[in-house]
Amino acid sequence: MVRTPTRNTPALQARLDAACRDTLGLTPRPNQWQAAQAMVEGQLAELATGEGKTLALALAAGLLALRGQTVHLLTANDYLATRDAQQWQPWYARLGLRVAAVTAETPARERAAAYRADVVYVSARELVFDSLRDQVAGRSAWSASARDARLSEHARALTQTPPDDDLATVPTFDAALIDEADSILLDEAVMPLVLARLGASGERLAQLGTALGLAARLQAGRDFELQPLARDALLTPAGAQRLETLCADAARLWRHRLHREELVRLALVATHLLQPQRDYLVRHPQLCLLDPVTGRIAAGRVWSNGLHELVCLKEGCPPPPPTETAARTTYSAFLRRYRHLGGTSATLHGHRHELQRLYGLSMRRIAPHTPSRCVRGPNRWFSDEAARDRAVVERALALAAQGRPVLVGTDGVPQSLRLAEAFAASVPATQHPPIQCLDARQDALEAACIAQAGQPGQITIATRMAGRGVDIRLHPDAVRAGGLHVLNCQDNPARRLDEQLFGRSARQGDPGSAEHWRVGPARSLYAVAALGAWRDVAWRLRQRAREARSADERHRLHLADTLARQHLDRLAPADRDPMD
């Protein structure tokens, strides 16, 4: 279908407004139109939580699609892609547009047809890997610049691939709109996305088993040192010497210093730094990785370089078939393919300069349509997690008795389990208020948990799954009781993640409240007890240091990508003079 480009006029805006009212019973607010217009102009829109980012994204997608562009609307997960595509299908149909959703469950034969819709709701991960599969198969349609077009033509000539974009699963890279843009553009920007294919098995598995055995014979502090932040392990000189002694009579390969030290280092990471229910779940016979940003199960994701197989051996799970890298990229590199890029989130302002530097995207701050009614309580400090858990139970039960729903944010599955046990031990089962856990173990029940989280007296213990793409709708009795109370017990590496959790409360003019309860080492607490509020300043400085490290890593990756592209520019076949 060839569509004439459409300009955004008052008549067109009135048409879209009318379509929203007739098909969904919604009337876009001025601030949602402002956010949509910012995205249409290739900007990022900061729209507060609860202000209707889903509607703003749909408006922007409709405007771009009516201009003749294929729009990829990137969501946080498959559930949201399916939900939003189904919800907005009548609206797009009224505009004469076709909408589709692509998820991990979409059959391969249906993916190409789905990507040829006018608006495609898809998780960023699914889109990237579909594009990488095209690239490996020699049918990539990426031609975002003259250089890329020349490279693509040259590759087709070498592989004798017909120049037909209809062969590609992802046929165009016109426009991408990103929901929760800071998560993709910042939090996950440096995460390598690797497409693997089956490789030769050889003796790799036996070598990894030997490495685990050697690692078990080394002593922490004497033979090796752990680096939890870098998720790495370093052998000390004494450890390297002991390892050489242990391998003196081993096969010739193990007498090679670099080989044995690299494998044993990976085995130490798998043994000591990767923990069940924090980094992965064991669902026999599979090992399921947990996304460090969202806490959700990262379906299909594996660690590379043998680390995944080592953890499988440690947990007694059958290792996956041996693989080798076929193609790889990162979100930051992939998203630069698009001719048009926009997005929205509630927490962009603090990183606006970095987003401008890395992606060339400016940020527009959109005012909420009603002032926030969130009441922020003072921060509280505890000497250990057990003391905080006892206080959390007492506070949550008191609020639930008033008829208020409570959302308790935890760092991961172990913390949520420990807190649930604290609730169970504090009150007889017959007197319990409704309590539910929302973490990676209940990923299939996420929608049902969220639907219940706004009921009067409901206590929900959640990992970071409850910080993104979640709209907790309050029961009228809960609104009258004072709204949702958020109790943040997370140690987040960025302030944005704290604000996202607080943003679950007091949405769309509802009442609500929030508190942040923190744990600090006893010695540190005693040292700064006389400083009072300076403890919060010290916490924020620590958080800023972690944010700065992440920003430096993203900057280094950006420079590496730029240098690689410049190198390809020099290698790319030059345009041929038509007079030759």
N, C-alpha and C positions, 0 to 999 in steps of 0.2 A: 504494500500500500504506500503510495507516494503522497506525502502530506505537504501542503504549502506552509512554509514557516509563518508562525503567528506572533504578532507583537502583543506585549502586555498592555492592554488598554482598559479604561474603566468598564467598557462593555464586556470585555473578556472576563474581568474580575467579577462582574455581576453574574455572568454566565456560570462561573465556577461556584460562586456563592449559592446560586439557585440550585445547582446540581447537588451540593452538599446538603441543603435543606430537604430537597425532594427525596434523595436516596438514603441519607443517613440521619436526618433530623438534626444536623449540626449547622451552626452558623459561624464561619471563621471570624475570629476577633482581629482587630487592627494589628495587634502585636504579632499574631500568627502570619498575617500577610506581610508584615515588615520582615520577619524571619525568612519567609519564602522568597521575597524579592531579593534579599541579600544572597541567598543561595543561588538564585537564577543569575545573579551578577558575578558568580564565582567567588563568593566570600563565605566565611564561617559565621554563623549566627549563634550568639550566646543567649539562650532562652531558658529561664529558670525552670526548675523541676516542677512538674504539674501544670505547665503552661500550654501543653498540647503540641509537643514537638512532632508527634506522629502526623497530625493534621498539617502542620507547616511543611513537613517533608513531602506529603502527598500533593499539596498545592504546588510546590516547586517542581516536583516530578511531572505533574500535569502540564505546567507551563512549558517546560523544556520539551516534553514529548509532542506537544502541539506545534512546536517549532521544528519538528522533524527529526529530533535527536532520540536515539535509544538511551534510556536512562537505567542505570544499575543503582538500585537503592540498597545500600549495604547495611545490614542489621547485625546485632550482636550475636544472634544464634538462630538456629533453624526454626525454633518455636515462634519467634517473633516474625520471621520471614513468612511463614505460613499464615499466622494470625492476621498480619497486616494486609497481605495480598487478598485473603478472603474477605476481610472487613471492607476494603476499599474497592473491590471488584465492581459493585454496582455503580459507584461514582465514576470510575474510569470508563465503564461501558457507556454511561450517559454522555461522556465527552467523545465517544467514538474511538477510545483507546483500548488496547488489549493488555492485560496485566497477567503476570505469571510469577510463580515462586519456584526457586530451586533449592533443594535441601539435600542432605546426605542420602535420603531415602528415594530421591528422584531417579528412576531408571535411566541408564545411559542413553537409550534410544529416544527418551523424551526431553533430554537436556537441551539439545540443539534447538528444538522447536520452542522450548521455554525461553531461551536466550534471544529468540527473534521476536518476542513480544515488545510492545512499546515501552513498558515499564516492568523491570524484573526485580523482585524482592529476593535477595540472596545474602547469606552470611559472607563476610569478607573472605573467610577461609575457603569456602566452597568455590567462590569465584576465582581465587588465585590458583587453586589446584586444577580447575578446569582449563584455565589458560596455560598452565605449565604442561598439561597433557597435550594440548594443541601444539605447544612449542616442541615437545619431544617427538611428536608425530609428523613434524614438518608442515603443519597446516595453520600456523599462527597467523591471525589477521591483524596483529599489532603493526601499525604504521603511523605512529603519532608524530613523526617528523620525517623530513626528507632523508636523513641518514638511515632511519629505521626502514623506510620504504626501500632504499637501495639494498640494505642488508637482507631484507625479506626476499627481494627479487633475486639477489645473488644466491641465497640459500635454496630457493625453489629451482634455480637453474642447476645447482650442484646435485640436488636430490631428484631432479626431473619431476617435481610436484606441479600439477596444473595451477595456474594463478587464479584460483576460484575460491573466494572467501566463504562460499557456501559449504566448503568442506570443514570449516572451523566450527567447533562447538560454541565458542564465544566469538561471534562474527565482527563485533564493533567495540570500540572504546570511545564512545562519544562523550557521555556524561556520567559521573558518579556522584551520588549524594550519600553522605555518611551519617548514619545515626550514631549518637555518642562518639563524635568525631575524635575527641581527645584520646579515647581508649585505643583506637586504631592508629592514629597519627603519632601518638606519644608512647603510651604504655606498651603497645605491642610492635612498635616500629622496628625494633632491632631484633625481633625474634626471627631466626632463619626459617623459611618455609621450604622444605626439601621434599621433592618428589622422588621416591625411590622405586627401583625395579629389582626383580629377583636377580641375585648374583650367584657366583659360584660358592658352594658351601665350604669345601676344603676341610681344614682342621681348625677353623676359626673358633667353633664352639668349645672344642677341647682346650684351646689356648686360654679362652676366657675362664673356664673352670679352674685351670691351673693358676691363673692370676688371682682369683678369689681365694684359693687356698694359701697363696703366698701372702696376700694382704692380711689374712687372719693371723699370721705369725708375726706381724709387725706390731710394735707397741706405740700408742699415741704419745706424743711429747718427746719420746726418745728417737723413734725411727721416722716419724712423719708429723707434720703439722697441718691442721685443717684450716681452710679459709672459707667459712660459711657464706659470707657475702658474695665472693667470687665463685662459690660452689666448686672449689678445687682443693686438691691436697698436694702438699709438697714434701718430697723425701728429704730428710736431713742427710748430711754426710755419713752419719752413723747408719742410717737406714739404707742408704745406697750401698754401703759396704756390706751390711747384713744380707741384703738382697743378692748381692754378687756371690756371697758365700753359699746361700741357699740354692743358687742356680749353678753352682760349680760343676755338678755332675748331671745337669739336665741336658736336654737336647740342644743342638747347636744354636737354634734360634733364640733360646733363652740366655745364651751367653753373650748376646748382642745387647749392650747396655741400654741404648735408646728404646729398643723394642720392649724389653722387660719392664723398664721404668714407666713407660707410657701405659702399658696394660695394667700394671699394678696401681698406678695413680688412678686410673678409671675405676678399678676395683675398690679402692679406698673411698672414692666418692660414692659409689653405689652402696657400699656397706655402711658408711658413717653419716653421709650428708643427705641422702635421699630416703625419706621416711614415709611409711605407709600412712594413708589418710591425710597427709599433708601435701605430699608431692604426687601420690598415686593411690589408686584403690586396687585391691586384689579381688577380682570377680572371676573366680575359677571357671574356665581355664585361662582367663585373660588378665593382663595387666593394663589398667586404664589410667592414663595420665590425667592429672588435674591442672587446669589452666591457672597459672600463678596470679593472674589479674582478676578473673571472675570467680574462681573456685569451682567452676563447672567442669564436668568430664570433657576432655578434649578428644572427641571421637576420632580415631584414625591417626592420632599423633604419636610418634615414637621418638625416643632419644637416638642420637646418631653415634657413630664411631664405636659401636659395641656396648655403649652404656645401657641401652635398653635390654640387651641380652643378659648383661651382668645382673641387673635387678631381677629379671625373670628367674635366673638361676638362684639368686638369693632367696626369693619367695617361693621357689618350687613350682613356678609356672612354666609351661612349655614355651620356649623362645619362639618368636616369629621366624618365618623363613629368612635366610640371610639375604640382605639387599645391598644395593650400591646406588649412589646418587645419580639420578638421571637429569635433574634440573633443580635449580634452587633460586630463590629470590627473597625479598623482604617486602613488607607492606609499603615501606617508604619508597622503595624502588618501583614497585608495581604500580602504585597510584599515580606516578608521574607519567604513565602512558596515556592518561585521559586528557582529552582536549578541554574538558570542562570539569572542574572539581569544586564541590561545596559540601557543607555539612552543618550540623548543629550539635550542641551539647550545653549543659548547664554550667560547666566549669572550664572555660576557655581563657578567660581574661588574664589569669596569672601567667599563661604561657604564650601570650599573643605574639611576643617578639620572636620566640623560637619558631612558632608556626610560620611566621612571615619569612624567617631566614631559611627554613628547611623546605617549605613547600610554596613560598610566594603567595600565601593566603592571608589576606587581611581579615580582621575580626570585627563584627558589628555587635554591640551590646544592645539587646532588646529589653525594654522595661516591662515588668509584669503588669497584667491588666488589673490586679488587685494587690495591695501591700501584703507582705507575708505576716502571718499571725503566729509564727513560731517563737516560742519562748525558750531561750538558751540558758540552761542552768550553769552554775560554776563547775569548772573541772575539779575532779577529786583524784587524790593520789593514794595508792596502796603499796604496802611493802612487798606483797607477794600475790600470786594469782588466787591462792586459796582464800585469802582475806577478801579480795575483790569479789570472788564468786559468792561468798556468803552475803556480802552487801548487795550484790545484784539480785539474789533470790529474795531478800527482804524487800528491796525497793520494788521489784516487779510484782510481787504478790500484793503489796499495798496498793499499787496503782490499779492492778486488775480488780481488786475488791471495790474500787471506785467505779468500775465499769469501763475503764480505759484500756484499749489494746496497747500492747507493749512489743516493740521490736528490739531485740538484743543482738548487736552485731559482734561477731567473733572472727578471729583470724583464720580458722580452718576447722576441719572435721574434729580433730582431737579436742579442741577447746569447746566446741558445741556439745560433744558427748560428755565432757566433764561437767559442763554447766547443767545439762539435762539430768545428770546423776545427782547434782547438788539440789535441784528442785525436787527430785523424787525422794531424797533423804530428808528433806525439810518438812514436808507436809504429808500426812496420811493420804493414800491414793483416793479415798472416798471424798476428801476435801479439796482435791486438786482443781484449780481452774484449768481451762483448756490450754494445753502446752503442745507445741509442735516444733520440729526441727526442720530447717530448710538448708540442706547442703548437698554435696555431690552424690550422696547415697540416695537422695530423694529426687533426682533430677527429673524423673518421669512424672512426679507428682507436683512439680513446681507450680503449675497453674492453679491446682486445687489448694495448695498451701497459701498462695498469695490471695486467693479469693476469701480465705478464712481469716487472714491476718488483720482485717479491719473490724472484726466482730467484737462486741463489748466483752472485756475481760480476757481476750485471747492473748496468750504470750507466745511469741514466735522467736526462736533462737536461730539465727541465720549467719551463714558465712557471707563472703562478698557477692554471692549470687543475688542478694537483695539490694545491691547498690546500683544496678543498671537495668534499664528497660522495664521497670516495675512500677505499676500504679496500684497502690493499696487503696481500695475504695472503702470508705468508712460507713458503717451502719449508722443510721440517724441517732440511735441511742449513744453510740460511741462519740459522735460529734457533740452531743449535749453534755457528755461527761468530761469533755476537754480535748478529745481527739487522740491521735496516735502519739505515744511517747517513744522516742528513739534513745536507746542506751548504747553508746558506742564504746565497745571494749576492744577495738582493733588497734594494732600498731601499724598504721599504714605508712608506706614509704613516701607518700605525697599527700599534701593537704587536700587536693582535689578529691581523693577517695573518701576522706572524712566528710567533705561537703556533700558528696553524692549520697552517702548513707543518711546524713541529716536531712537531705532533700526528700526522703520518703515521708516525712512528717509535714503537716501544715501545707498541703497541696491545694491549689485552686481556691484559696481563701478559707480553707478549713482551719480550725484551731489545732494546736499541737505543741509539743515541747521536745527538747533534746538535751542530752548530757554526754560528756566524754569522761570516762573513768579509766585512769591509766595506772600502770604498774611500773615502779622504778626500783632498782636495786636498793636494799636497805641502807647500805653505806652512802649511796648518792643522796638518798632522801634525808638522812641525818645531816649530811654536809650542807645541804641547801635549805634545811627546814626553816632557818631564820630568815631566809630570803622571800618566803611566801610566794607571791605570784611569779617570781623569777624562775620557779620550776617550769612554768608553762613556756617561758621564753627559752629556756634551755632545751625543752622538748622541740619547740619550733625550729631552733637553730640546727638541732640534729636532723630534723626532717628536711630542712633546706639543704643540708649537706648531701643527703641521699638523693634529693631532687637534682642537685648539681651534678652528681656522679652520673645519673641517668641521662641528663642533658648532654654531658660530655661524650658519653657513649654514642648517643644519637648523632652528634656532630661528627664524630670520627667516622661513623658509618656513611654519613652523607658525603664526606670528603672522599672516602674510598669509592663510593658509587660514581661521584663526579669524575674522578681520575680514570675509572674504568671506562666510562662513556667517552671521555676524551680520547682514550687509547683506541677505542673502537672507531671513533671518528677518523682517526688517522689510517686505520686499516680498511675502512669501508671502501667499496668500489666507487670511484668518482662518477658523477653524472656524465653521460656521453653527449658530446656536442652533436645535435641533430644534423649538422652539415657534414659530419665525418662520413 
